[in-house]
Amino acid sequence: MPQVATGGNPKGAQTSSPGRRWRPARAWHPKVPGVPGATSGRRGVKIASGIPWIMPALVLCVGLVYYCIGYTGLISTWSWDGISPNPEHVGAGNYSAIVHDPLFWGAVWHTLIFFAVTFTIQTFLGLLFAVLLHSKVKLAGIYKVVIFTPVVLAPAIMAPVFREMFSPTGQLNSVLHAIGLGVLEQPWIGQTSTALPAIMAITIWEFTGFTFVLYYAALSQIDNAIIEAARLDGAGNLRVITRIVWPNVAGTTFALATLGLIGALKTFDIPWLVTSAGPDYATNFLGTYIYQQIIQLDHVGYGAALSVILLVIAVIFGVVLQLWRNRRADH
């Protein structure tokens, strides 16, 4: 019979028994919570082996995004033309000037109005087209192509067309005159009262197809049995849309609101190519105003401060939208 050493078993060793040989126990490793069979040692090896794969993306993200944001914040404290080797440090002077700049507040107001109007109309039209084409409609494929085509057209191609169409001698006024509505003829992009609505109309025409595609995909996820059951209970089309369809596409609506807000904050191409942010700054947005300050006026420090404020506005609205979505999800 083997004898057990008087000094006691080593930590973790198995006690010998008659007829069995003594064998040391396995080495103990701390378990990783939530990962069956994994240990902290193995987890560390896995993390270390994955670092080289994420380094390129991490370097690009830090170098092209966060570094640029930080450097823009630094430039915003300068009075600089972008060329002079000795910029003047003005601290918060640029931000103080922005607070008292009426053109900045005008651009903010245009951005908010632009987002509210374009998002509302695009949402209504996109959902309407999606519901109609989800039913049995002949030539539905052709209608889908026609609705979505403006999305893939470049703004540089559309801008000259709409600039000509909305001119005093353009096609829109010609059509109004031909059908006896000459009293409605306007220099649509040549006066402050109609220039911004004209830009909104172009944007709605351009992006309604994108809204339609997302809503059409969302409608495909709704169980038809629910809609059929509602119809058997006597629900009409309007009640089906408001009580069944609309609540089930709330996630898509939130995504469209987020994308619409981002698009409004960075709006530049259509207002600049069609009206050059005029007349009299009537179609001036934050993007066009930053371009004017940095490129045309060489106020690089002031433009950088505008960019920082634009970033802050975007973050605030993003947080508000996320909180709104979480609150609706809780209810």
Number of C-alpha atoms within 10 A of each C-alpha: 8 11 8 12 8 6 6 9 13 11 8 11 14 14 15 15 12 8 8 10 10 13 10 12 12 9 7 8 11 9 15 14 10 7 10 8 9 14 15 14 12 14 14 11 10 11 10 11 10 11 11 11 10 9 11 11 11 13 11 12 13 13 12 11 12 12 13 13 17 12 12 19 18 15 21 26 21 23 19 22 19 15 9 8 8 11 15 13 15 14 14 12 16 19 20 11 13 17 10 10 11 11 16 19 15 17 22 18 15 20 22 15 16 24 20 15 15 23 25 14 15 23 19 15 16 22 26 16 20 23 16 12 18 14 9 8 10 9 9 14 10 9 14 16 11 11 19 19 14 20 16 11 11 11 18 12 10 16 19 13 14 20 17 15 17 21 16 17 13 17 15 18 21 15 13 15 14 10 8 9 12 13 9 9 17 17 16 22 26 17 14 16 13 16 24 24 18 20 21 21 14 19 21 21 16 21 21 24 25 19 25 25 18 18 25 21 14 19 20 11 10 14 9 11 9 13 18 13 11 17 14 10 9 11 15 11 12 10 14 17 17 11 14 15 20 17 11 16 19 16 14 17 20 15 13 19 19 18 13 21 22 15 14 22 22 16 20 21 16 21 25 18 17 25 21 18 24 18 17 11 19 23 31 29 29 26 22 20 22 23 18 18 18 19 14 11 11 16 19 25 29 25 25 25 26 25 20 18 16 18 13 12 14 17 12 12 14 16 12 12 17 14 12 12 14 11 10 10 10 6 5
